[in-house]
Structure formats: C-alpha cells, structure tokens
C-alpha cells in the first residue's frame, strides 16, 4: 500500500472527524473489464459513525465498487482518499491495515472451528509459541457482550451449529475486535428470518454508535430504511444520486435503481 500526500494535510482518524473530513472519499472511480465498463466516474463520501446504504439493480456495479474499496482490484482511473490522504490499495491486506473490513454474504467463517477460533483466525494470541486460550476467550466474550450478542450458547460452540443471524454476529464481532473503522456488509440479512434480521440490524446500529462507518449493500429496502443514515444509488455503473436517507422513499429509490432517475428527485 502506498500513501500520497498530494498537498493534502496528514490527518488521523480523530482529526478527520473533528474537521468534518470524510473517513473515505472516492473520486472519479472507473473500472472496466474488457469491453464492459463496470464503474464510471463514481464519487462517494463515507463518514465515521454513519450507515450508508449502497443500492442498485443487478449489474449496477455494487460488487465492483466494494471490491475496489476492499483492495481486491484497483480502479482503472480515479482516486481513493482515506482520512484525508490518497491511498493506493494493492490487495486486501492494504485495506485491512487501514481498518477496512468486508463481510461478504458467505461470511468467510470456518464451520469446523468454534467462535473463538474464528474470531482470532490469523491473529491468534500466543506466548512462547503456545496459544493463549484464556485471554482469547475473555476478549471474544467481552466483544460479544459489548455488542449485546446474548443468543450464543457458548463461545466454544462450532460455527456450524449457529443460525444465520448468529454467524453474522460473529463476523461483526471479529471486525470490531480488529478495530475496523469501516465495515462493508454485503446483503447481511439475506435468507434470514424476522428475529435474526432484527438482531443483525441492531448490530449495524451498534457499530455506527461506536463510531464505525458502515456500508450496507442490500436489496431489502425495508432493512435499508430501518438502519441507513444515507443512501447511494448506482445505475449501470454510475452513481446517480446520493444523500441523507430523509430525501428518499421507496418509490423514488426504486425509480433511481431501475431507470437512473426519478419523477420526484431526492
């Protein structure tokens, strides 16, 4: 990962928030795959402690955008700014080092491992080459408690035994424990029941309350209007509208998603 000042003042997370500077800024992001242009001149600002819903029809460019922010591939043109500095992400590790965590729909959890092992996977606590099981259990339990995750029977139960909502809880707790500043959630309530969906939406609110920025990609507009502070709509790879959630309703959101415009503007 390389960082360029480009005449921008160095700014840490706290300084960015105090100055009102966005945590993440995308400017003119364009991405093509052969003859297909997935993203065209996309601009987007993400602030700490806010939930931004990223919506769009199938093929709108949502996956391309989050994979660019996650460092999976670089843009063909455009700039990414993090805490006021231009950054160049050369892989997911660069994004993670900044504090960007992406929770994909498949969650990337290991079903044969228990909750503690999943939460510390790749970041295990050791002392003289020996796993420190006790401290890891304590941190895992405290993190889940802080997020008010109370439905888990034991932090040592295999992830395979958890419900969809509980698995999302583990994935979110893992992000919190890694001190993520931006959490991107891809269809977090897909295929969940009512109670599990409520649990996940509450987790998203708790993340924002902790000062974490959250981007939620979802087709479920009920969920979007339940948790989002802002809405960003992609249409055929372009950001057609973005603003406070109060400027949107279900009708104009669907119109933006399906036609790129709305009879009643946001």
GUKOLKE-569902 format. One record per residue: residue number from 1; x negated, y negated, z of N, C-alpha, C in turn. Coordinates in nm, 2 decimals. Example, Ala and Ser with C-alpha at 12.3 -4.5 7.8 and 13.67 -1.06 7.14 Angstrom:
GUKOLKE-569902
(1,(-1.32,0.57,0.78),(-1.23,0.45,0.78),(-1.32,0.33,0.78)),
(2,(-1.28,0.22,0.71),(-1.37,0.11,0.71),(-1.29,0.00,0.79)),
end
This chain:
GUKOLKE-569902
(1,(-0.09,0.12,0.00),(0.00,0.00,0.00),(-0.09,-0.12,0.00)),
(2,(-0.06,-0.22,-0.09),(-0.13,-0.34,-0.09),(-0.04,-0.46,-0.05)),
(3,(-0.09,-0.56,0.01),(-0.01,-0.68,0.05),(-0.08,-0.80,-0.01)),
(4,(0.00,-0.88,-0.07),(-0.05,-1.01,-0.13),(0.02,-1.12,-0.06)),
(5,(-0.07,-1.22,-0.02),(-0.01,-1.34,0.05),(0.06,-1.43,-0.06)),
(6,(0.00,-1.45,-0.17),(0.06,-1.53,-0.28),(0.12,-1.66,-0.23)),
(7,(0.03,-1.73,-0.15),(0.07,-1.86,-0.09),(0.18,-1.85,0.01)),
(8,(0.22,-1.73,0.04),(0.32,-1.72,0.15),(0.26,-1.71,0.28)),
(9,(0.32,-1.77,0.38),(0.26,-1.77,0.52),(0.28,-1.63,0.58)),
(10,(0.17,-1.57,0.64),(0.19,-1.45,0.71),(0.30,-1.46,0.81)),
(11,(0.38,-1.35,0.82),(0.49,-1.36,0.91),(0.52,-1.22,0.96)),
(12,(0.52,-1.21,1.10),(0.56,-1.08,1.16),(0.71,-1.07,1.17)),
(13,(0.76,-0.96,1.22),(0.90,-0.93,1.23),(0.97,-1.04,1.31)),
(14,(0.91,-1.08,1.43),(0.97,-1.18,1.52),(0.97,-1.31,1.45)),
(15,(0.86,-1.35,1.38),(0.85,-1.48,1.32),(0.95,-1.49,1.21)),
(16,(0.97,-1.38,1.13),(1.07,-1.38,1.02),(1.21,-1.40,1.08)),
(17,(1.24,-1.34,1.19),(1.38,-1.36,1.24),(1.40,-1.50,1.29)),
(18,(1.29,-1.55,1.36),(1.31,-1.69,1.41),(1.32,-1.79,1.30)),
(19,(1.25,-1.77,1.18),(1.26,-1.86,1.08),(1.38,-1.84,0.99)),
(20,(1.45,-1.74,1.01),(1.56,-1.70,0.93),(1.52,-1.64,0.80)),
(21,(1.40,-1.60,0.79),(1.35,-1.53,0.67),(1.40,-1.39,0.66)),
(22,(1.44,-1.34,0.55),(1.49,-1.20,0.54),(1.38,-1.10,0.57)),
(23,(1.42,-0.99,0.63),(1.33,-0.88,0.65),(1.28,-0.83,0.52)),
(24,(1.37,-0.80,0.43),(1.34,-0.75,0.29),(1.40,-0.84,0.19)),
(25,(1.32,-0.88,0.09),(1.37,-0.95,-0.03),(1.32,-0.88,-0.16)),
(26,(1.42,-0.86,-0.24),(1.39,-0.81,-0.38),(1.41,-0.92,-0.48)),
(27,(1.32,-0.94,-0.57),(1.33,-1.04,-0.67),(1.30,-0.99,-0.81)),
(28,(1.41,-0.99,-0.89),(1.39,-0.95,-1.03),(1.35,-0.81,-1.05)),
(29,(1.40,-0.72,-0.97),(1.36,-0.58,-0.98),(1.42,-0.51,-1.10)),
(30,(1.33,-0.46,-1.19),(1.37,-0.39,-1.31),(1.31,-0.26,-1.32)),
(31,(1.38,-0.15,-1.36),(1.33,-0.02,-1.37),(1.39,0.05,-1.49)),
(32,(1.31,0.11,-1.57),(1.36,0.18,-1.69),(1.30,0.32,-1.69)),
(33,(1.38,0.41,-1.75),(1.34,0.55,-1.78),(1.36,0.57,-1.92)),
(34,(1.25,0.56,-2.00),(1.26,0.57,-2.14),(1.35,0.47,-2.20)),
(35,(1.45,0.51,-2.27),(1.55,0.41,-2.33),(1.65,0.36,-2.23)),
(36,(1.66,0.42,-2.11),(1.76,0.39,-2.01),(1.71,0.28,-1.91)),
(37,(1.78,0.17,-1.90),(1.74,0.07,-1.80),(1.83,0.09,-1.68)),
(38,(1.77,0.14,-1.57),(1.84,0.17,-1.45),(1.87,0.05,-1.37)),
(39,(1.78,-0.05,-1.37),(1.79,-0.17,-1.29),(1.75,-0.29,-1.38)),
(40,(1.82,-0.40,-1.37),(1.79,-0.52,-1.44),(1.79,-0.64,-1.35)),
(41,(1.67,-0.70,-1.33),(1.66,-0.83,-1.26),(1.74,-0.83,-1.13)),
(42,(1.73,-0.73,-1.05),(1.80,-0.72,-0.92),(1.74,-0.81,-0.81)),
(43,(1.82,-0.90,-0.75),(1.78,-0.98,-0.64),(1.87,-0.93,-0.52)),
(44,(1.80,-0.92,-0.40),(1.88,-0.88,-0.28),(1.80,-0.92,-0.16)),
(45,(1.86,-0.98,-0.06),(1.80,-1.01,0.07),(1.87,-0.93,0.18)),
(46,(1.78,-0.87,0.26),(1.83,-0.79,0.38),(1.78,-0.85,0.51)),
(47,(1.87,-0.88,0.60),(1.82,-0.94,0.72),(1.83,-0.84,0.84)),
(48,(1.74,-0.86,0.93),(1.74,-0.78,1.05),(1.87,-0.78,1.13)),
(49,(1.91,-0.67,1.18),(2.03,-0.67,1.26),(2.16,-0.68,1.19)),
(50,(2.16,-0.66,1.05),(2.28,-0.67,0.97),(2.30,-0.53,0.90)),
(51,(2.42,-0.50,0.87),(2.46,-0.38,0.79),(2.50,-0.43,0.65)),
(52,(2.43,-0.39,0.55),(2.46,-0.43,0.41),(2.51,-0.30,0.34)),
(53,(2.63,-0.31,0.29),(2.69,-0.20,0.21),(2.65,-0.22,0.07)),
(54,(2.58,-0.12,0.01),(2.54,-0.12,-0.13),(2.64,-0.03,-0.20)),
(55,(2.72,-0.08,-0.29),(2.82,0.00,-0.35),(2.81,-0.02,-0.50)),
(56,(2.88,0.07,-0.57),(2.88,0.07,-0.72),(2.93,0.20,-0.77)),
(57,(2.98,0.20,-0.89),(3.03,0.33,-0.95),(2.91,0.42,-0.98)),
(58,(2.94,0.55,-1.02),(2.83,0.64,-1.05),(2.75,0.58,-1.17)),
(59,(2.62,0.59,-1.15),(2.53,0.54,-1.26),(2.51,0.39,-1.25)),
(60,(2.55,0.33,-1.14),(2.54,0.18,-1.13),(2.39,0.14,-1.09)),
(61,(2.31,0.24,-1.04),(2.17,0.20,-1.01),(2.14,0.21,-0.86)),
(62,(2.24,0.25,-0.78),(2.22,0.26,-0.63),(2.10,0.35,-0.60)),
(63,(2.09,0.47,-0.65),(1.98,0.56,-0.62),(1.85,0.50,-0.66)),
(64,(1.85,0.44,-0.78),(1.73,0.39,-0.83),(1.67,0.27,-0.74)),
(65,(1.77,0.19,-0.69),(1.73,0.08,-0.61),(1.67,0.13,-0.47)),
(66,(1.74,0.23,-0.41),(1.69,0.27,-0.28),(1.56,0.35,-0.29)),
(67,(1.54,0.42,-0.40),(1.42,0.49,-0.42),(1.30,0.40,-0.45)),
(68,(1.33,0.28,-0.51),(1.23,0.18,-0.53),(1.19,0.12,-0.39)),
(69,(1.29,0.09,-0.31),(1.26,0.03,-0.17),(1.19,0.14,-0.09)),
(70,(1.22,0.27,-0.11),(1.16,0.37,-0.03),(1.02,0.41,-0.08)),
(71,(0.98,0.35,-0.19),(0.84,0.38,-0.23),(0.83,0.50,-0.32)),
(72,(0.94,0.56,-0.36),(0.94,0.69,-0.44),(0.89,0.65,-0.58)),
(73,(0.93,0.54,-0.63),(0.87,0.49,-0.76),(0.87,0.34,-0.76)),
(74,(0.77,0.28,-0.83),(0.75,0.14,-0.84),(0.84,0.08,-0.95)),
(75,(0.88,-0.05,-0.93),(0.95,-0.12,-1.03),(0.86,-0.15,-1.15)),
(76,(0.93,-0.16,-1.27),(0.85,-0.20,-1.39),(0.82,-0.34,-1.38)),
(77,(0.90,-0.42,-1.32),(0.88,-0.56,-1.30),(0.96,-0.61,-1.18)),
(78,(0.92,-0.73,-1.13),(0.99,-0.78,-1.01),(0.90,-0.77,-0.89)),
(79,(0.94,-0.83,-0.78),(0.86,-0.84,-0.66),(0.94,-0.79,-0.54)),
(80,(0.87,-0.73,-0.44),(0.92,-0.68,-0.32),(0.85,-0.76,-0.21)),
(81,(0.93,-0.83,-0.12),(0.87,-0.90,-0.01),(0.92,-0.84,0.12)),
(82,(0.83,-0.82,0.21),(0.86,-0.76,0.34),(0.81,-0.86,0.45)),
(83,(0.90,-0.91,0.53),(0.86,-1.00,0.64),(0.78,-1.12,0.58)),
(84,(0.82,-1.17,0.46),(0.76,-1.28,0.40),(0.64,-1.26,0.32)),
(85,(0.59,-1.14,0.31),(0.48,-1.11,0.23),(0.51,-1.01,0.11)),
(86,(0.45,-1.04,0.00),(0.47,-0.95,-0.11),(0.40,-0.82,-0.09)),
(87,(0.47,-0.71,-0.11),(0.41,-0.58,-0.09),(0.42,-0.49,-0.22)),
(88,(0.33,-0.40,-0.23),(0.33,-0.30,-0.34),(0.33,-0.16,-0.28)),
(89,(0.44,-0.09,-0.30),(0.46,0.04,-0.24),(0.41,0.15,-0.33)),
(90,(0.31,0.22,-0.29),(0.26,0.33,-0.38),(0.31,0.47,-0.34)),
(91,(0.40,0.47,-0.25),(0.45,0.60,-0.21),(0.54,0.58,-0.08)),
(92,(0.61,0.69,-0.05),(0.70,0.68,0.07),(0.62,0.65,0.20)),
(93,(0.50,0.69,0.21),(0.42,0.67,0.33),(0.40,0.52,0.35)),
(94,(0.38,0.44,0.24),(0.37,0.30,0.25),(0.49,0.24,0.30)),
(95,(0.61,0.28,0.26),(0.73,0.23,0.31),(0.75,0.26,0.45)),
(96,(0.72,0.39,0.49),(0.74,0.43,0.63),(0.64,0.35,0.72)),
(97,(0.52,0.32,0.67),(0.43,0.24,0.75),(0.48,0.10,0.78)),
(98,(0.56,0.04,0.69),(0.62,-0.09,0.71),(0.73,-0.08,0.81)),
(99,(0.80,0.04,0.82),(0.92,0.05,0.90),(1.04,0.08,0.83)),
(100,(1.03,0.13,0.70),(1.15,0.16,0.62),(1.17,0.31,0.63)),
(101,(1.29,0.35,0.67),(1.33,0.49,0.68),(1.45,0.51,0.60)),
(102,(1.45,0.62,0.51),(1.56,0.65,0.43),(1.62,0.78,0.48)),
(103,(1.75,0.79,0.50),(1.82,0.91,0.54),(1.90,0.95,0.42)),
(104,(1.86,1.05,0.35),(1.93,1.09,0.23),(2.05,1.18,0.27)),
(105,(2.13,1.21,0.17),(2.25,1.28,0.20),(2.23,1.42,0.26)),
(106,(2.11,1.48,0.21),(2.08,1.61,0.26),(2.01,1.61,0.39)),
(107,(1.98,1.49,0.44),(1.92,1.46,0.58),(1.77,1.51,0.59)),
(108,(1.72,1.60,0.51),(1.59,1.65,0.52),(1.55,1.70,0.66)),
(109,(1.65,1.76,0.72),(1.62,1.83,0.85),(1.59,1.98,0.83)),
(110,(1.51,2.03,0.92),(1.48,2.18,0.91),(1.57,2.26,1.00)),
(111,(1.66,2.33,0.94),(1.76,2.40,1.01),(1.71,2.51,1.11)),
(112,(1.59,2.56,1.08),(1.54,2.66,1.17),(1.47,2.61,1.29)),
(113,(1.45,2.47,1.30),(1.39,2.41,1.41),(1.50,2.35,1.50)),
(114,(1.46,2.32,1.63),(1.56,2.26,1.72),(1.55,2.11,1.71)),
(115,(1.63,2.04,1.78),(1.65,1.90,1.77),(1.52,1.83,1.80)),
(116,(1.45,1.87,1.91),(1.32,1.80,1.95),(1.22,1.82,1.84)),
(117,(1.21,1.94,1.79),(1.11,1.97,1.68),(1.14,1.89,1.56)),
(118,(1.27,1.87,1.52),(1.30,1.79,1.41),(1.27,1.64,1.43)),
(119,(1.30,1.59,1.55),(1.27,1.45,1.58),(1.13,1.42,1.58)),
(120,(1.04,1.51,1.61),(0.90,1.49,1.62),(0.82,1.55,1.50)),
(121,(0.89,1.61,1.40),(0.83,1.68,1.29),(0.73,1.59,1.22)),
(122,(0.60,1.63,1.22),(0.50,1.55,1.16),(0.44,1.44,1.25)),
(123,(0.50,1.42,1.37),(0.45,1.32,1.46),(0.44,1.38,1.60)),
(124,(0.41,1.51,1.61),(0.41,1.58,1.74),(0.32,1.52,1.84)),
(125,(0.36,1.52,1.97),(0.27,1.47,2.07),(0.18,1.59,2.12)),
(126,(0.05,1.57,2.12),(-0.04,1.68,2.16),(-0.14,1.62,2.26)),
(127,(-0.20,1.71,2.33),(-0.31,1.68,2.42),(-0.41,1.79,2.42)),
(128,(-0.52,1.76,2.37),(-0.63,1.86,2.35),(-0.58,1.97,2.27)),
(129,(-0.51,1.94,2.16),(-0.47,2.04,2.07),(-0.35,2.12,2.11)),
(130,(-0.29,2.09,2.22),(-0.17,2.16,2.27),(-0.05,2.07,2.27)),
(131,(0.07,2.12,2.22),(0.19,2.04,2.22),(0.23,2.00,2.36)),
(132,(0.27,1.87,2.37),(0.32,1.82,2.50),(0.48,1.83,2.49)),
(133,(0.53,1.95,2.52),(0.67,1.98,2.51),(0.75,1.89,2.60)),
(134,(0.71,1.87,2.73),(0.78,1.80,2.82),(0.80,1.65,2.78)),
(135,(0.69,1.58,2.75),(0.71,1.44,2.71),(0.80,1.43,2.58)),
(136,(0.79,1.52,2.49),(0.87,1.52,2.37),(1.01,1.53,2.40)),
(137,(1.04,1.63,2.49),(1.18,1.65,2.53),(1.24,1.52,2.60)),
(138,(1.16,1.46,2.68),(1.21,1.34,2.75),(1.24,1.23,2.65)),
(139,(1.14,1.20,2.56),(1.17,1.09,2.46),(1.29,1.12,2.37)),
(140,(1.30,1.25,2.33),(1.41,1.28,2.25),(1.55,1.26,2.32)),
(141,(1.55,1.31,2.45),(1.67,1.30,2.53),(1.70,1.15,2.55)),
(142,(1.60,1.07,2.58),(1.63,0.93,2.61),(1.68,0.85,2.48)),
(143,(1.62,0.89,2.37),(1.66,0.82,2.24),(1.81,0.86,2.21)),
(144,(1.84,0.98,2.23),(1.98,1.02,2.20),(2.08,0.96,2.30)),
(145,(2.03,0.95,2.42),(2.12,0.88,2.53),(2.14,0.74,2.50)),
(146,(2.03,0.67,2.46),(2.04,0.52,2.42),(2.14,0.50,2.31)),
(147,(2.15,0.60,2.22),(2.24,0.59,2.11),(2.38,0.64,2.14)),
(148,(2.40,0.68,2.27),(2.52,0.73,2.32),(2.57,0.86,2.24)),
(149,(2.47,0.94,2.21),(2.50,1.07,2.14),(2.52,1.17,2.26)),
(150,(2.64,1.20,2.28),(2.67,1.29,2.40),(2.73,1.42,2.36)),
(151,(2.75,1.44,2.23),(2.82,1.57,2.19),(2.72,1.68,2.18)),
(152,(2.59,1.66,2.18),(2.49,1.77,2.17),(2.48,1.85,2.29)),
(153,(2.50,1.98,2.28),(2.50,2.06,2.40),(2.36,2.07,2.46)),
(154,(2.25,2.09,2.38),(2.12,2.10,2.43),(2.02,2.04,2.32)),
(155,(1.92,1.97,2.36),(1.82,1.92,2.27),(1.73,2.03,2.21)),
(156,(1.75,2.15,2.27),(1.67,2.26,2.22),(1.76,2.35,2.13)),
(157,(1.88,2.31,2.09),(1.96,2.40,2.01),(1.91,2.38,1.86)),
(158,(1.92,2.48,1.78),(1.88,2.47,1.64),(1.97,2.37,1.56)),
(159,(1.91,2.30,1.47),(1.98,2.21,1.39),(2.09,2.28,1.31)),
(160,(2.06,2.41,1.28),(2.16,2.49,1.20),(2.29,2.50,1.27)),
(161,(2.29,2.48,1.41),(2.41,2.50,1.49),(2.49,2.37,1.50)),
(162,(2.44,2.26,1.45),(2.50,2.13,1.47),(2.61,2.10,1.36)),
(163,(2.70,2.02,1.39),(2.80,1.97,1.30),(2.74,1.86,1.21)),
(164,(2.81,1.82,1.10),(2.75,1.72,1.01),(2.73,1.59,1.09)),
(165,(2.82,1.55,1.17),(2.80,1.42,1.25),(2.68,1.43,1.34)),
(166,(2.67,1.55,1.41),(2.55,1.56,1.50),(2.42,1.56,1.42)),
(167,(2.42,1.62,1.30),(2.30,1.61,1.22),(2.26,1.47,1.19)),
(168,(2.36,1.39,1.15),(2.34,1.25,1.12),(2.28,1.18,1.24)),
(169,(2.33,1.22,1.36),(2.28,1.16,1.49),(2.13,1.19,1.51)),
(170,(2.09,1.31,1.48),(1.95,1.35,1.49),(1.87,1.27,1.40)),
(171,(1.91,1.26,1.27),(1.84,1.19,1.17),(1.82,1.04,1.21)),
(172,(1.93,0.98,1.26),(1.92,0.84,1.31),(1.83,0.82,1.43)),
(173,(1.84,0.92,1.52),(1.76,0.91,1.64),(1.61,0.92,1.60)),
(174,(1.58,1.01,1.50),(1.44,1.02,1.46),(1.39,0.89,1.40)),
(175,(1.48,0.82,1.33),(1.44,0.69,1.27),(1.42,0.59,1.38)),
(176,(1.50,0.59,1.48),(1.49,0.49,1.60),(1.36,0.52,1.67)),
(177,(1.33,0.65,1.69),(1.21,0.68,1.76),(1.08,0.65,1.68)),
(178,(1.09,0.64,1.55),(0.97,0.60,1.47),(0.97,0.44,1.46)),
(179,(1.05,0.37,1.53),(1.05,0.23,1.53),(1.08,0.17,1.40)),
(180,(1.18,0.23,1.33),(1.22,0.18,1.20),(1.28,0.04,1.21)),
(181,(1.25,-0.05,1.11),(1.30,-0.18,1.11),(1.42,-0.19,1.01)),
(182,(1.41,-0.10,0.91),(1.52,-0.09,0.81),(1.55,0.06,0.79)),
(183,(1.68,0.09,0.81),(1.72,0.23,0.79),(1.82,0.23,0.67)),
(184,(1.79,0.31,0.57),(1.88,0.32,0.45),(1.95,0.45,0.46)),
(185,(2.08,0.45,0.46),(2.16,0.57,0.47),(2.24,0.60,0.35)),
(186,(2.22,0.71,0.29),(2.29,0.75,0.16),(2.41,0.83,0.19)),
(187,(2.53,0.78,0.17),(2.65,0.85,0.19),(2.66,0.92,0.32)),
(188,(2.64,0.84,0.43),(2.63,0.90,0.57),(2.75,0.98,0.62)),
(189,(2.87,0.94,0.56),(2.99,1.01,0.61),(3.05,1.11,0.51)),
(190,(2.98,1.13,0.40),(3.03,1.23,0.30),(3.06,1.36,0.37)),
(191,(3.18,1.42,0.34),(3.22,1.55,0.38),(3.23,1.56,0.53)),
(192,(3.24,1.45,0.60),(3.26,1.46,0.75),(3.41,1.44,0.78)),
(193,(3.45,1.50,0.89),(3.59,1.48,0.94),(3.60,1.35,1.01)),
(194,(3.72,1.32,1.06),(3.75,1.19,1.11),(3.67,1.16,1.24)),
(195,(3.66,1.26,1.33),(3.59,1.23,1.45),(3.44,1.22,1.43)),
(196,(3.39,1.30,1.33),(3.24,1.29,1.30),(3.21,1.16,1.23)),
(197,(3.30,1.12,1.14),(3.28,0.99,1.07),(3.28,0.87,1.17)),
(198,(3.37,0.88,1.27),(3.37,0.77,1.37),(3.24,0.77,1.45)),
(199,(3.19,0.89,1.48),(3.06,0.90,1.55),(2.95,0.83,1.47)),
(200,(2.94,0.86,1.34),(2.84,0.81,1.26),(2.85,0.66,1.24)),
(201,(2.97,0.61,1.22),(2.99,0.46,1.21),(2.95,0.39,1.33)),
(202,(2.98,0.45,1.45),(2.93,0.39,1.58),(2.78,0.38,1.58)),
(203,(2.72,0.49,1.53),(2.57,0.49,1.53),(2.52,0.38,1.45)),
(204,(2.58,0.35,1.33),(2.53,0.25,1.24),(2.55,0.11,1.32)),
(205,(2.66,0.09,1.39),(2.68,-0.03,1.46),(2.57,-0.05,1.57)),
(206,(2.54,0.06,1.64),(2.44,0.06,1.74),(2.30,0.02,1.69)),
(207,(2.27,0.08,1.57),(2.14,0.04,1.50),(2.13,-0.11,1.48)),
(208,(2.24,-0.17,1.43),(2.24,-0.31,1.40),(2.23,-0.39,1.53)),
(209,(2.29,-0.34,1.63),(2.29,-0.41,1.76),(2.15,-0.41,1.82)),
(210,(2.07,-0.31,1.78),(1.93,-0.31,1.83),(1.84,-0.39,1.75)),
(211,(1.89,-0.46,1.65),(1.81,-0.55,1.56),(1.76,-0.48,1.44)),
(212,(1.80,-0.36,1.41),(1.76,-0.28,1.29),(1.85,-0.32,1.17)),
(213,(1.78,-0.34,1.06),(1.86,-0.37,0.94),(1.91,-0.23,0.88)),
(214,(2.03,-0.23,0.83),(2.08,-0.10,0.78),(2.14,-0.13,0.64)),
(215,(2.10,-0.05,0.55),(2.17,-0.04,0.41),(2.25,0.09,0.41)),
(216,(2.38,0.07,0.38),(2.46,0.19,0.37),(2.51,0.20,0.23)),
(217,(2.48,0.31,0.17),(2.53,0.34,0.03),(2.65,0.43,0.05)),
(218,(2.77,0.39,0.00),(2.89,0.47,0.03),(2.99,0.44,-0.08)),
(219,(3.07,0.55,-0.11),(3.19,0.53,-0.20),(3.31,0.51,-0.12)),
(220,(3.30,0.53,0.02),(3.42,0.52,0.10),(3.44,0.37,0.15)),
(221,(3.53,0.30,0.09),(3.54,0.16,0.12),(3.60,0.14,0.26)),
(222,(3.68,0.24,0.31),(3.73,0.22,0.45),(3.61,0.22,0.54)),
(223,(3.51,0.30,0.52),(3.39,0.30,0.61),(3.31,0.17,0.59)),
(224,(3.30,0.13,0.46),(3.23,0.00,0.43),(3.28,-0.11,0.51)),
(225,(3.42,-0.13,0.50),(3.48,-0.24,0.57),(3.48,-0.23,0.72)),
(226,(3.46,-0.11,0.77),(3.45,-0.09,0.91),(3.32,-0.13,0.97)),
(227,(3.21,-0.12,0.90),(3.08,-0.14,0.96),(3.00,-0.25,0.89)),
(228,(3.02,-0.29,0.77),(2.93,-0.38,0.70),(2.95,-0.52,0.74)),
(229,(2.84,-0.59,0.74),(2.84,-0.74,0.76),(2.83,-0.81,0.62)),
(230,(2.77,-0.74,0.53),(2.75,-0.79,0.39),(2.78,-0.68,0.29)),
(231,(2.81,-0.73,0.17),(2.84,-0.63,0.06),(2.75,-0.67,-0.06)),
(232,(2.70,-0.57,-0.13),(2.62,-0.59,-0.25),(2.67,-0.49,-0.35)),
(233,(2.71,-0.54,-0.47),(2.78,-0.45,-0.57),(2.69,-0.45,-0.69)),
(234,(2.65,-0.33,-0.73),(2.58,-0.30,-0.85),(2.68,-0.26,-0.96)),
(235,(2.65,-0.30,-1.08),(2.73,-0.26,-1.20),(2.63,-0.25,-1.32)),
(236,(2.62,-0.12,-1.37),(2.53,-0.09,-1.48),(2.39,-0.15,-1.46)),
(237,(2.34,-0.13,-1.34),(2.20,-0.17,-1.31),(2.18,-0.32,-1.27)),
(238,(2.29,-0.39,-1.27),(2.28,-0.53,-1.23),(2.35,-0.56,-1.10)),
(239,(2.29,-0.65,-1.02),(2.36,-0.70,-0.90),(2.46,-0.80,-0.94)),
(240,(2.59,-0.77,-0.94),(2.69,-0.86,-1.00),(2.74,-0.96,-0.89)),
(241,(2.74,-0.91,-0.76),(2.79,-1.00,-0.66),(2.73,-0.95,-0.52)),
(242,(2.70,-1.04,-0.43),(2.65,-1.01,-0.30),(2.69,-1.12,-0.21)),
(243,(2.74,-1.09,-0.09),(2.78,-1.19,0.01),(2.84,-1.13,0.13)),
(244,(2.88,-1.22,0.22),(2.94,-1.17,0.35),(3.07,-1.09,0.32)),
(245,(3.09,-0.99,0.41),(3.20,-0.89,0.39),(3.33,-0.96,0.39)),
(246,(3.35,-1.08,0.45),(3.47,-1.15,0.46),(3.51,-1.21,0.32)),
(247,(3.42,-1.21,0.23),(3.45,-1.26,0.09),(3.52,-1.15,0.00)),
(248,(3.52,-1.03,0.06),(3.56,-0.91,-0.02),(3.69,-0.85,0.04)),
(249,(3.77,-0.79,-0.05),(3.87,-0.69,-0.01),(3.86,-0.57,-0.10)),
(250,(3.95,-0.47,-0.07),(3.93,-0.35,-0.15),(3.96,-0.37,-0.30)),
(251,(4.05,-0.46,-0.33),(4.09,-0.49,-0.47),(3.97,-0.55,-0.55)),
(252,(3.92,-0.66,-0.50),(3.81,-0.72,-0.58),(3.68,-0.64,-0.57)),
(253,(3.66,-0.56,-0.47),(3.55,-0.47,-0.46),(3.55,-0.37,-0.57)),
(254,(3.67,-0.30,-0.58),(3.69,-0.20,-0.69),(3.67,-0.26,-0.83)),
(255,(3.72,-0.38,-0.85),(3.71,-0.45,-0.98),(3.56,-0.48,-1.01)),
(256,(3.49,-0.53,-0.91),(3.35,-0.55,-0.93),(3.27,-0.42,-0.97)),
(257,(3.31,-0.31,-0.90),(3.24,-0.18,-0.92),(3.27,-0.13,-1.06)),
(258,(3.39,-0.15,-1.10),(3.44,-0.08,-1.23),(3.42,-0.17,-1.35)),
(259,(3.42,-0.30,-1.34),(3.41,-0.39,-1.45),(3.30,-0.49,-1.45)),
(260,(3.24,-0.51,-1.33),(3.14,-0.61,-1.31),(3.19,-0.75,-1.29)),
(261,(3.32,-0.76,-1.28),(3.38,-0.89,-1.25),(3.51,-0.87,-1.17)),
(262,(3.57,-0.98,-1.13),(3.70,-0.97,-1.06),(3.78,-1.09,-1.09)),
(263,(3.91,-1.07,-1.09),(4.00,-1.18,-1.12),(4.00,-1.29,-1.01)),
(264,(3.98,-1.24,-0.89),(3.96,-1.33,-0.77),(3.82,-1.31,-0.72)),
(265,(3.74,-1.41,-0.75),(3.60,-1.40,-0.72),(3.57,-1.39,-0.57)),
(266,(3.46,-1.32,-0.53),(3.43,-1.31,-0.39),(3.38,-1.45,-0.34)),
end
